[in-house]
């Protein structure tokens, strides 16, 4: 992907100063990492940073640059790519911003949500959107970029994944992961995985993994569950210790090793019989907030939110845990999309 733009300001008014010339954005043909920055809650400071691995360039707030200084909104929660568009879920603004994948310019805005969280394409034409407050999953048309319906689902729905025409949907406020038949858009079943489940993914054996943080204040322990998506049976459950609050479950490019945050970064092979007892990457005083594992080259990305006010620090590690590079992104960087 390659795009560039030059903004040159000028005026015919004699006494009006020229607008500053903005630098040209020129991208390489190498892989890219997009970083979703939540910004300050209520401050309309959400943004997307771009790390161009081909030339090492870091572009801060690519949306603002490519859209004439337009503001993205309040809390950029997540992003995905579908039909050569990027879909940016802007949580506290209650919208999804659609931009072209080739130039990051605004193409559409989808509204009608309460507090959207994540988006899951289930066909080339249809996607589901989870929500914090609406007690439902929204259905959107990817061709018209409009909301077309809802699926009732009580609680705070979060991350989702798709296999065998079944959408597995986590729920922060319920003990269950819900399964939706994507043909008729109806909830068909559920699996008990524990409270505060949020992360979900599929391994190389086509098994579903769900990470539940538990409820520390009520002494409810977190769980890591493996589910068979065919018969919907829980094949394995790993229970965390009393003071653990695990989150941000990820998987490597080989889909055989899991990573998660629990103050530090831990990793565990999908064939393991127990949870890891020692950290893979120590926080070393950093405030780890986001975690991503690049499915193109096995590198590991971590965001340090620092004090939740200043710009986050992004730390990139090799697959062996050796630090590769660091750079700055936006405020409260929390998500990564690898291309």
Order of alpha helices (4+ residues) and beta strands (2+ residues): beta-beta-beta-alpha-beta-beta-beta-beta-beta-beta-beta-beta-beta-beta-beta-beta-beta-beta-beta-beta-beta-beta-beta-beta-beta-beta-beta-beta
